[in-house]
Amino acid sequence: MSTALVKVEKHPITNYLGPQFVLVDEQVVFDTREAVKTHLPEICGRVLARAWIDKAFYAQLEKNTLETFNSLGVHLPSDMFIEFKKGKTRASIIVYEQTGRLKVRVCSLELTMVARR
């Protein structure tokens, strides 16, 4: 007999990388730094929100971030790459542009949840 105040039902794990989770409506191919700075942070926000609640998706981002974005229809210029960093309490996504031996941060996003009363 359970002592829980609310009955908890167990459901099968949902595969969010299937058609249920669509990151963008159609393929997005960024071709300029300005386009990346303007439009990619919103997409990264969606990715981080999904990673927050889906451990399998989080693991996939950790393993190969750029390939995950590509498989969901988001493509960056060839001189840019994405890093997924996990912190103690929250994860972040950082987009870099490779210019010779120097990498320059284009944009970054960190999702923070704030509880208010």
C-alpha positions as CSV (number, residue, x, y, z in Angstrom):
1,M,0.0,0.0,0.0
2,S,1.4,3.4,-1.0
3,T,1.6,6.3,1.4
4,A,1.8,8.9,-1.4
5,L,-0.8,11.7,-1.4
6,V,-1.1,11.5,-5.2
7,K,-1.3,8.3,-7.2
8,V,1.8,8.0,-9.5
9,E,1.5,6.0,-12.7
10,K,4.5,4.8,-14.5
11,H,4.6,5.5,-18.3
12,P,7.0,4.2,-20.9
13,I,9.9,6.4,-21.9
14,T,9.1,8.6,-24.8
15,N,11.6,8.9,-27.6
16,Y,11.7,12.7,-28.2
17,L,14.0,12.4,-31.2
18,G,11.2,10.9,-33.2
19,P,8.5,13.0,-34.9
20,Q,7.1,14.0,-31.5
21,F,10.0,16.5,-30.9
22,V,10.5,18.9,-33.7
23,L,13.1,21.5,-33.1
24,V,12.4,23.5,-36.3
25,D,9.5,23.4,-38.8
26,E,11.9,22.9,-41.7
27,Q,15.6,22.5,-42.3
28,V,17.5,25.7,-41.2
29,V,20.9,26.3,-42.8
30,F,22.7,29.3,-41.3
31,D,25.2,30.9,-43.7
32,T,26.3,34.0,-41.8
33,R,27.5,34.9,-38.3
34,E,24.7,37.5,-37.9
35,A,22.1,34.9,-38.7
36,V,23.5,32.6,-36.1
37,K,23.6,35.4,-33.5
38,T,20.1,36.4,-34.3
39,H,18.2,33.1,-34.6
40,L,20.2,30.3,-33.0
41,P,19.7,31.3,-29.3
42,E,16.0,30.6,-29.5
43,I,16.7,27.2,-31.0
44,C,19.3,26.5,-28.3
45,G,16.7,27.4,-25.7
46,R,14.4,24.7,-27.0
47,V,17.3,22.2,-27.0
48,L,18.2,23.0,-23.4
49,A,14.6,22.8,-22.3
50,R,14.3,19.4,-23.8
51,A,17.6,18.2,-22.3
52,W,16.4,19.4,-18.9
53,I,13.5,16.9,-18.9
54,D,14.9,14.1,-21.2
55,K,18.0,12.3,-19.9
56,A,18.5,10.3,-23.2
57,F,18.5,13.6,-25.2
58,Y,20.9,15.1,-22.7
59,A,23.2,12.2,-23.2
60,Q,23.0,12.5,-26.9
61,L,23.9,16.3,-26.7
62,E,26.8,15.5,-24.5
63,K,28.1,12.8,-26.9
64,N,27.9,14.8,-30.1
65,T,26.2,18.2,-30.0
66,L,26.7,19.3,-33.6
67,E,25.4,16.0,-34.9
68,T,22.3,16.2,-32.7
69,F,21.6,19.7,-34.1
70,N,22.1,18.5,-37.7
71,S,19.8,15.5,-37.2
72,L,17.1,17.8,-35.9
73,G,17.4,20.1,-39.0
74,V,19.7,22.9,-37.8
75,H,23.0,23.4,-39.8
76,L,25.8,25.9,-39.0
77,P,28.4,27.3,-41.3
78,S,31.4,25.1,-41.8
79,D,33.7,27.4,-39.7
80,M,31.4,27.2,-36.6
81,F,31.0,24.5,-34.0
82,I,28.9,24.0,-30.9
83,E,29.9,22.9,-27.4
84,F,27.6,21.5,-24.8
85,K,28.9,22.0,-21.3
86,K,27.3,20.6,-18.2
87,G,27.7,22.5,-15.0
88,K,26.9,21.5,-11.4
89,T,23.4,22.8,-11.6
90,R,22.7,23.7,-15.3
91,A,23.9,23.0,-18.8
92,S,24.9,25.5,-21.4
93,I,25.4,25.7,-25.2
94,I,28.2,27.8,-26.7
95,V,28.7,28.5,-30.4
96,Y,32.2,29.3,-31.6
97,E,33.6,30.5,-34.9
98,Q,37.0,29.1,-35.9
99,T,39.2,31.7,-37.4
100,G,42.6,30.2,-38.0
101,R,43.9,29.0,-34.7
102,L,41.6,31.3,-32.8
103,K,38.1,30.4,-31.7
104,V,35.7,33.3,-31.1
105,R,32.5,32.9,-29.1
106,V,29.5,33.9,-31.3
107,C,26.8,33.3,-28.7
108,S,25.9,31.2,-25.7
109,L,22.9,30.2,-23.8
110,E,22.3,28.8,-20.3
111,L,18.9,27.8,-19.2
112,T,18.1,28.7,-15.6
113,M,15.0,27.7,-13.7
114,V,13.8,30.1,-11.0
115,A,11.1,29.1,-8.5
116,R,9.0,31.9,-7.2
117,R,6.4,31.9,-4.5
